[in-house]
Amino acid sequence: ISGRYIHLFKNEALRKNFAANGIHQLAPTAWENSAIAHALLFEQTTEAAMTLHYKIPDVNLNHLKNLTTEMGMIQFSIINQPDMASGYTLDDNVRALVAMCQHYELTHDASDLEYIAIYFNFIKYCLQPEGYFLNYVDEQKVFTKQNNENLADSNGRAIWALGYLISISDLLPDEMIVLAHKTLKLALSNVHKIHSPRAMAFIIKGIYYSQEHINSFENSLIVKHLADRLVQMYKHESDKNWLWFESYLTYGNSILPEAMLCAYKVENNPVYKEIALSSFDFLLSKIFTENTIHVISNKGWLHNNKGITAKVGGEQPIDVAYTIMALGKFYDAFENPDYLKKMEIGFSWFLGNNHLHQIVYNPCTGGCYDGLETDYINLNQGAESTVSYLMARLTLDQYFITEVKKAKPNANFSRKLNLKKTILYKV
């Protein structure tokens, strides 16, 4: 036995593994989860009508900042400790840029500018002279062999983030916006080669946001071209019981109808509006019950005409977040109160309104757990999940948080001072 203790004492990796396993075992008894369990018990055993309500936590950027280096946002985290060896991805930095822009819109917190610049710089670092983005960068800032994989969706997401950045131009330094337009123009030079539905959807969203700043006829034509492709996909796959663009529901589903709505706002084509509404309401009917959301599981997609029962577990924070963001966009367009109700229900998934009745967000760190599985929660708090939660949480501020504390900016928002500390890569 003493030999085993000595082995454990000398083996740091083994000790860390023991500690992590212990944390996973104890997670269901955390006080937030105990509170949920007691509240549900009271609901079941008391005669009085009681309903569990979930309090929306304050915005906490601590873990996002812990995951961020001067280069960008680190991809993975072991529990709440950033895993430098995992390197960086364009995908994570794209989402981080959107989240930080959302936060800056709401608060005008000048310290956000440093992080906006870091994530923007990373996007530009990944842009190649030929006009396409690479996705994977190791801790030594070298592009990895993984970049041989399909990168269409990553390119689409980057265009989305650039468009969102441009949409808040009035709040940002002129030199950053000039570079953003230049980067976006180069990135859009290759979009005619992209056929991934989600990549096309992200591109439409990016152009939609950029058009709010400068209305470009050329970019409007790109929106029409890509939206017409999605229309053809919808007409080919849909029937009276399956109002969708593909023969199955997979990941990031809500961005497809949201993109059609964005295309309608750019082009004012009633066909886009009709398909946006029919496909979105169809999706909502598949993932919402009266009081809960169950996004499509990565353990098995939901296929048309195959009678496959939706899988339990394998739910990702990013899918919940995208759904909440799309609900906000649809509410803005059509003012249907059911969209607001579903936004609130969807966000409660992070707070314990899920099949395990366990919190998926860590209010102490500001991180979000990586996934809701069949019988446990993955407690690692990586970039994708953490930023997804933040995007969802900041979206709620526009609809449910009535007392957002907005800092009054000074004359120049301290922009020039902050940005001089960060070198902007040339495009």
C-alpha positions, 0 to 999 in steps of 0.5 A: 500500500505504501508503494501505491501512495509513493507512486501517487505522490510522485505522479502529478498527472495521476493526482490531478486525474484523481481530483478531477474524478472526485469533482465529477462525482461530487458535482450533483451535490453542489448547493445549486443542484441541491437547491433544485432537487429540494425545490422539485421535491416541494413541488411534488409533495405540497398541495399548494401550487408551486413552480420553480423559477430560475434567477438570471445570474449577473454577467461574469467575464472572469473565465472568458478572460482567464481563457484569453492570452495576448494571442487569443482565446484558448480552446479547451479547459480542464475543469476551470484551468485553461489547457494551453496545449489545446491551442486556439481555434478561429471558431472560438475567437469568432464567438468571443468577438461577438460576445464581447461586442455584445457586452460592449454595446450594453455597458460601454466598458472601455476595458472590453476594447482590449479583448475585442482587439485581441479576438479581431487580431486573431481573425485577421491572423487566420485569414490567408492571402487567397481570401480564406481562413484557417481554423486551428493554431497551436500554442506556438502560434503555428497553423496545424495539420487539422486545417486540412479538414473542412473549413467552410463553417469556420469561414462562415462564422468569421464573416458573421463576426466581422459583420457584427463588429462592423454593425457597432462601428459607431462605438469603435475606433475608426482604424479598427473599422477600416481594417474590418471592412478590408478583412470582410471584403477579402473574405467575401471574395471566395464565398461563391465556392462555399456550399455548406448550409450553415456556412452560407447562413453565417455569411448571410448573417454577417452581411446583414449586420455589415449592411446596417453600417454601409449598404453594399449592392455587391454584398446584397447580391451575395445574400440573394445568391446564398439565400436562393440556394437555401430556398432550393434546399428547403423546397427539395427536402420539405413536405407537409410534415417536414419543413426543413432544409435537410432530411435531418436536424443536426447541429446549429439548426436555428441559424438556418431560419435566422439567416432566411430572416436576415436575408428577408430584411436585406432583400425584402423577398416575401419567400424568404420571410415565409420560409424563415417562419415555417422552418423556425416554428417547425424547429421549435416544435421539435426541441421545445416542450411546454416548459423545457428545451431539448436541443438535438443530441450529438448522439444521433441526429433527428431524421425525417421519415425514420421514426427515430426517437430523440436521444437523451443527453449529448446536448451542447450549450452552443445549440441552446445559445444559437436558439436563444439568439434566433428567438430574439431576432424573430421576436424583434421582427414579429413581436410574437410573445411566444418567442420571448417565453421560449427564450426564457425557457431556453436560458433556464436550461443552463440553470438546471431546467434540463433532464438531469436537473443540474446547473450547466453554468458555474456562477463562481468561475463564469464558465459554462460546462461543456455538455449535458450528457445522458447521466452526467455533466461534462464539467470542463469549461472550454471556450465554446461552451463558456462563450456560448453561455455568454452570448445567450446571457447577453442576448437576454439583457435586451429583453428581460433585464430591465436594470442593466448597469450601463457605464457612461462613456467619457468623451473618447471611451478611452479607445485610443489609449487602450488600442495603442497597447495592442498591435493590429495585424495588417491585412 
